[in-house]
Amino acid sequence: MTSPHAAPTRHRVLTSTAALAATGALMALGAGAASAHVTVSPNQTAEGSYAQATFSVPNESESATTDKLTVSLPTDTPFMSVRVKPVDGWKATVKRTKLDEPVESHGSTVTEAASSITWTADRAHRIGQDEFQTFTVSLGTLPEAGTDVVLPASQHYTDGSVVKWDESAKDGAEPEHPAPTFTTTAAASAAPSGTAGAADAPAAGSEGTATAALWIGVAGILLGAVALVRTVGSRRNQ
């Protein structure tokens, strides 16, 4: 014979389980949001080519907005061409620096090259809470295959704080503030399919797709928890 206290007890257990599931889902969402980084996605990575590299910059402060971004460019394998795509409300400045060692490019000797790019926002276009902005540049030519192109970035906030995205991975673990990086691949003409580097280039919008999938998963867990509680309550009242 079923104890008269069994149904209420089972109801409390299932309700607690549903609440824990919902809490876990929200904690997972919070962890995902906190792991947003400044990243770079080139449209191609083949050596000797020109790439359109897009930097994605999320605002991670709860009290300030992002008003400036500086990206450092390599000078040991300098880019001979750096062109900036205009962004509404942001002024871009390309700094050129004398190279430690001259570089031969297209039959001429190059003694200076672009060493950094700085974007500065006007008041109306700063990156606010729960927002991000993208900045696209054309870089070329890319160095030989297998080169890690490291593009350290400094993110400035209106409260005076600066986050430096300049750390490298150690022992396979991702650092807290990884530098935007991509690796060059073999020239397209060297691949039988003629698509060398395509598989290595990060897919456009991949961060947004992952975020959307996370939201869908959280919604599914929450709806399932609510349905479970309602079903148990309904059976108890029968």
C-alpha positions as a Markdown table, in Angstrom:
| # | Residue | x | y | z |
|---|---|---|---|---|
| 1 | Met | 0.0 | 0.0 | 0.0 |
| 2 | Thr | 1.3 | 3.4 | -1.0 |
| 3 | Ser | 2.1 | 5.7 | 1.9 |
| 4 | Pro | 0.0 | 9.0 | 1.9 |
| 5 | His | 3.3 | 10.9 | 2.2 |
| 6 | Ala | 4.9 | 9.3 | -0.9 |
| 7 | Ala | 3.3 | 11.6 | -3.5 |
| 8 | Pro | 4.3 | 14.8 | -1.7 |
| 9 | Thr | 7.8 | 13.5 | -1.1 |
| 10 | Arg | 8.1 | 12.5 | -4.8 |
| 11 | His | 6.8 | 15.9 | -5.8 |
| 12 | Arg | 9.4 | 17.7 | -3.7 |
| 13 | Val | 12.2 | 15.5 | -5.1 |
| 14 | Leu | 11.2 | 16.1 | -8.7 |
| 15 | Thr | 10.7 | 19.8 | -8.1 |
| 16 | Ser | 14.1 | 20.1 | -6.6 |
| 17 | Thr | 15.7 | 18.1 | -9.4 |
| 18 | Ala | 14.1 | 20.4 | -12.0 |
| 19 | Ala | 15.3 | 23.5 | -10.1 |
| 20 | Leu | 18.8 | 22.1 | -10.0 |
| 21 | Ala | 18.7 | 21.4 | -13.7 |
| 22 | Ala | 17.6 | 25.0 | -14.4 |
| 23 | Thr | 20.3 | 26.4 | -12.2 |
| 24 | Gly | 23.0 | 24.3 | -13.8 |
| 25 | Ala | 21.8 | 25.5 | -17.2 |
| 26 | Leu | 22.0 | 29.2 | -16.2 |
| 27 | Met | 25.4 | 28.6 | -14.7 |
| 28 | Ala | 26.6 | 27.1 | -17.9 |
| 29 | Leu | 25.3 | 30.1 | -19.8 |
| 30 | Gly | 27.1 | 32.5 | -17.5 |
| 31 | Ala | 30.3 | 30.6 | -18.0 |
| 32 | Gly | 29.9 | 30.8 | -21.8 |
| 33 | Ala | 29.3 | 34.6 | -21.6 |
| 34 | Ala | 32.3 | 35.1 | -19.4 |
| 35 | Ser | 34.6 | 33.3 | -21.9 |
| 36 | Ala | 34.1 | 35.8 | -24.7 |
| 37 | His | 37.4 | 37.0 | -26.1 |
| 38 | Val | 38.7 | 39.3 | -28.7 |
| 39 | Thr | 39.3 | 37.0 | -31.7 |
| 40 | Val | 40.4 | 37.2 | -35.3 |
| 41 | Ser | 38.9 | 35.4 | -38.3 |
| 42 | Pro | 40.8 | 35.6 | -41.7 |
| 43 | Asn | 38.8 | 34.8 | -44.8 |
| 44 | Gln | 41.8 | 32.8 | -46.0 |
| 45 | Thr | 45.2 | 31.7 | -44.6 |
| 46 | Ala | 47.2 | 30.7 | -47.7 |
| 47 | Glu | 50.9 | 31.8 | -47.8 |
| 48 | Gly | 51.6 | 34.6 | -50.2 |
| 49 | Ser | 48.0 | 35.7 | -50.3 |
| 50 | Tyr | 46.0 | 38.7 | -49.0 |
| 51 | Ala | 43.6 | 38.1 | -46.2 |
| 52 | Gln | 40.6 | 40.0 | -44.9 |
| 53 | Ala | 41.0 | 39.6 | -41.2 |
| 54 | Thr | 38.0 | 40.4 | -39.0 |
| 55 | Phe | 38.4 | 41.2 | -35.3 |
| 56 | Ser | 35.4 | 40.5 | -33.1 |
| 57 | Val | 35.4 | 42.7 | -29.9 |
| 58 | Pro | 32.9 | 42.0 | -27.2 |
| 59 | Asn | 32.3 | 44.4 | -24.2 |
| 60 | Glu | 33.0 | 42.4 | -21.0 |
| 61 | Ser | 32.6 | 45.2 | -18.5 |
| 62 | Glu | 29.4 | 45.6 | -16.4 |
| 63 | Ser | 30.0 | 49.3 | -15.8 |
| 64 | Ala | 32.0 | 50.8 | -18.7 |
| 65 | Thr | 32.0 | 50.9 | -22.5 |
| 66 | Thr | 34.8 | 50.1 | -24.9 |
| 67 | Asp | 36.0 | 53.2 | -26.7 |
| 68 | Lys | 39.4 | 52.1 | -28.2 |
| 69 | Leu | 41.1 | 49.0 | -29.7 |
| 70 | Thr | 44.7 | 48.7 | -30.6 |
| 71 | Val | 46.0 | 45.7 | -32.6 |
| 72 | Ser | 49.8 | 45.1 | -32.9 |
| 73 | Leu | 51.1 | 43.8 | -36.2 |
| 74 | Pro | 54.2 | 41.6 | -36.6 |
| 75 | Thr | 57.4 | 43.3 | -37.6 |
| 76 | Asp | 59.6 | 40.2 | -38.0 |
| 77 | Thr | 57.3 | 39.1 | -40.9 |
| 78 | Pro | 55.8 | 42.5 | -41.7 |
| 79 | Phe | 52.8 | 43.1 | -43.9 |
| 80 | Met | 53.6 | 45.1 | -46.9 |
| 81 | Ser | 50.0 | 46.1 | -47.4 |
| 82 | Val | 47.6 | 47.1 | -44.6 |
| 83 | Arg | 44.2 | 48.6 | -45.5 |
| 84 | Val | 41.4 | 49.3 | -43.0 |
| 85 | Lys | 37.7 | 49.0 | -43.7 |
| 86 | Pro | 35.8 | 52.0 | -42.3 |
| 87 | Val | 33.6 | 51.5 | -39.3 |
| 88 | Asp | 30.8 | 54.0 | -38.7 |
| 89 | Gly | 31.7 | 56.1 | -35.7 |
| 90 | Trp | 35.2 | 54.8 | -35.3 |
| 91 | Lys | 38.4 | 56.5 | -36.5 |
| 92 | Ala | 41.3 | 54.2 | -37.6 |
| 93 | Thr | 44.9 | 55.1 | -37.4 |
| 94 | Val | 47.7 | 53.0 | -38.9 |
| 95 | Lys | 51.1 | 53.4 | -37.2 |
| 96 | Arg | 54.3 | 52.7 | -39.3 |
| 97 | Thr | 57.6 | 51.8 | -37.7 |
| 98 | Lys | 61.2 | 51.4 | -39.0 |
| 99 | Leu | 62.1 | 47.8 | -39.3 |
| 100 | Asp | 65.1 | 46.3 | -37.5 |
| 101 | Glu | 66.1 | 44.5 | -40.7 |
| 102 | Pro | 65.1 | 45.6 | -44.2 |
| 103 | Val | 62.8 | 43.3 | -46.1 |
| 104 | Glu | 62.9 | 42.6 | -49.9 |
| 105 | Ser | 59.4 | 42.8 | -51.5 |
| 106 | His | 58.6 | 42.7 | -55.2 |
| 107 | Gly | 62.1 | 43.7 | -56.2 |
| 108 | Ser | 62.4 | 46.6 | -53.8 |
| 109 | Thr | 63.9 | 47.0 | -50.3 |
| 110 | Val | 61.4 | 47.9 | -47.6 |
| 111 | Thr | 62.7 | 49.6 | -44.4 |
| 112 | Glu | 59.4 | 50.4 | -42.6 |
| 113 | Ala | 56.0 | 48.8 | -42.3 |
| 114 | Ala | 52.7 | 49.1 | -40.4 |
| 115 | Ser | 53.2 | 48.0 | -36.8 |
| 116 | Ser | 49.8 | 48.7 | -35.3 |
| 117 | Ile | 46.2 | 49.8 | -35.9 |
| 118 | Thr | 44.2 | 51.8 | -33.5 |
| 119 | Trp | 40.4 | 52.3 | -33.7 |
| 120 | Thr | 38.9 | 55.1 | -31.5 |
| 121 | Ala | 35.1 | 55.5 | -31.1 |
| 122 | Asp | 33.1 | 58.7 | -30.8 |
| 123 | Arg | 30.7 | 58.9 | -27.9 |
| 124 | Ala | 27.7 | 57.5 | -29.7 |
| 125 | His | 29.4 | 54.4 | -31.1 |
| 126 | Arg | 31.2 | 53.0 | -28.1 |
| 127 | Ile | 30.6 | 49.3 | -27.4 |
| 128 | Gly | 28.2 | 48.9 | -24.5 |
| 129 | Gln | 27.0 | 46.1 | -22.3 |
| 130 | Asp | 25.9 | 43.0 | -24.1 |
| 131 | Glu | 27.3 | 44.4 | -27.4 |
| 132 | Phe | 30.2 | 43.6 | -29.7 |
| 133 | Gln | 31.8 | 45.3 | -32.7 |
| 134 | Thr | 33.8 | 43.9 | -35.7 |
| 135 | Phe | 36.8 | 45.5 | -37.3 |
| 136 | Thr | 38.1 | 44.3 | -40.7 |
| 137 | Val | 41.5 | 44.9 | -42.3 |
| 138 | Ser | 43.2 | 43.6 | -45.5 |
| 139 | Leu | 46.6 | 42.2 | -44.7 |
| 140 | Gly | 49.2 | 41.0 | -47.1 |
| 141 | Thr | 51.1 | 39.2 | -48.1 |
| 142 | Leu | 50.8 | 36.4 | -45.6 |
| 143 | Pro | 54.1 | 34.7 | -44.5 |
| 144 | Glu | 55.1 | 31.1 | -45.3 |
| 145 | Ala | 52.9 | 28.2 | -44.4 |
| 146 | Gly | 53.0 | 27.1 | -40.7 |
| 147 | Thr | 53.6 | 30.7 | -39.4 |
| 148 | Asp | 51.6 | 31.6 | -36.4 |
| 149 | Val | 50.4 | 35.2 | -37.1 |
| 150 | Val | 49.9 | 36.6 | -33.6 |
| 151 | Leu | 48.0 | 39.9 | -33.4 |
| 152 | Pro | 48.0 | 41.1 | -29.8 |
| 153 | Ala | 45.2 | 43.5 | -28.9 |
| 154 | Ser | 44.6 | 46.1 | -26.2 |
| 155 | Gln | 40.9 | 46.9 | -25.3 |
| 156 | His | 40.3 | 50.2 | -23.6 |
| 157 | Tyr | 37.3 | 51.0 | -21.5 |
| 158 | Thr | 35.8 | 54.4 | -20.5 |
| 159 | Asp | 36.7 | 53.8 | -16.8 |
| 160 | Gly | 40.4 | 53.9 | -17.7 |
| 161 | Ser | 40.9 | 50.1 | -17.5 |
| 162 | Val | 42.8 | 48.3 | -20.3 |
| 163 | Val | 42.5 | 44.6 | -21.1 |
| 164 | Lys | 45.5 | 43.2 | -23.0 |
| 165 | Trp | 44.7 | 40.2 | -25.2 |
| 166 | Asp | 48.4 | 39.1 | -25.6 |
| 167 | Glu | 48.8 | 35.7 | -23.9 |
| 168 | Ser | 49.9 | 32.5 | -25.5 |
| 169 | Ala | 48.6 | 29.0 | -24.7 |
| 170 | Lys | 50.8 | 26.9 | -22.4 |
| 171 | Asp | 50.7 | 23.1 | -22.1 |
| 172 | Gly | 47.6 | 23.1 | -24.3 |
| 173 | Ala | 45.5 | 25.2 | -21.9 |
| 174 | Glu | 43.9 | 28.4 | -23.1 |
| 175 | Pro | 45.1 | 31.4 | -21.2 |
| 176 | Glu | 42.7 | 34.0 | -19.6 |
| 177 | His | 43.5 | 36.6 | -22.2 |
| 178 | Pro | 44.6 | 34.8 | -25.4 |
| 179 | Ala | 46.1 | 36.9 | -28.3 |
| 180 | Pro | 44.1 | 36.8 | -31.5 |
| 181 | Thr | 46.0 | 34.3 | -33.7 |
| 182 | Phe | 45.8 | 32.3 | -36.9 |
| 183 | Thr | 48.2 | 30.0 | -38.7 |
| 184 | Thr | 49.1 | 30.3 | -42.4 |
| 185 | Thr | 48.7 | 27.3 | -44.7 |
| 186 | Ala | 50.2 | 26.2 | -48.0 |
| 187 | Ala | 49.6 | 28.2 | -51.1 |
| 188 | Ala | 46.3 | 27.4 | -52.8 |
| 189 | Ser | 48.0 | 26.3 | -56.0 |
| 190 | Ala | 49.9 | 23.6 | -54.1 |
| 191 | Ala | 46.6 | 21.8 | -53.2 |
| 192 | Pro | 45.0 | 19.4 | -55.7 |
| 193 | Ser | 41.5 | 20.7 | -54.9 |
| 194 | Gly | 42.7 | 24.3 | -55.2 |
| 195 | Thr | 41.1 | 25.1 | -51.8 |
| 196 | Ala | 44.2 | 25.0 | -49.5 |
| 197 | Gly | 43.6 | 26.9 | -46.3 |
| 198 | Ala | 39.8 | 27.0 | -46.5 |
| 199 | Ala | 39.4 | 24.3 | -43.8 |
| 200 | Asp | 41.8 | 26.2 | -41.5 |
| 201 | Ala | 40.1 | 29.6 | -41.7 |
| 202 | Pro | 37.6 | 30.1 | -38.9 |
| 203 | Ala | 34.0 | 30.1 | -40.2 |
| 204 | Ala | 32.4 | 33.6 | -40.2 |
| 205 | Gly | 29.9 | 34.0 | -37.4 |
| 206 | Ser | 31.0 | 30.8 | -35.6 |
| 207 | Glu | 31.0 | 32.6 | -32.2 |
| 208 | Gly | 27.4 | 33.8 | -32.8 |
| 209 | Thr | 26.3 | 30.3 | -33.9 |
| 210 | Ala | 27.7 | 28.8 | -30.7 |
| 211 | Thr | 26.0 | 31.4 | -28.6 |
| 212 | Ala | 22.7 | 30.8 | -30.3 |
| 213 | Ala | 23.0 | 27.0 | -29.8 |
| 214 | Leu | 23.7 | 27.6 | -26.1 |
| 215 | Trp | 20.6 | 29.7 | -25.7 |
| 216 | Ile | 18.5 | 27.0 | -27.4 |
| 217 | Gly | 19.9 | 24.3 | -25.1 |
| 218 | Val | 19.2 | 26.4 | -22.0 |
| 219 | Ala | 15.6 | 27.1 | -23.2 |
| 220 | Gly | 15.0 | 23.4 | -23.8 |
| 221 | Ile | 16.2 | 22.5 | -20.3 |
| 222 | Leu | 14.1 | 25.1 | -18.6 |
| 223 | Leu | 10.9 | 24.1 | -20.6 |
| 224 | Gly | 11.5 | 20.5 | -19.7 |
| 225 | Ala | 11.9 | 21.3 | -16.0 |
| 226 | Val | 8.6 | 23.3 | -16.0 |
| 227 | Ala | 6.8 | 20.5 | -17.8 |
| 228 | Leu | 8.1 | 18.0 | -15.3 |
| 229 | Val | 6.8 | 20.0 | -12.3 |
| 230 | Arg | 3.4 | 20.5 | -13.9 |
| 231 | Thr | 3.0 | 16.8 | -14.7 |
| 232 | Val | 3.8 | 15.8 | -11.2 |
| 233 | Gly | 1.5 | 18.4 | -9.7 |
| 234 | Ser | -1.3 | 17.2 | -12.0 |
| 235 | Arg | -0.9 | 13.6 | -11.0 |
| 236 | Arg | -0.9 | 14.6 | -7.3 |
| 237 | Asn | -4.3 | 16.4 | -7.7 |
| 238 | Gln | -6.0 | 13.4 | -9.4 |
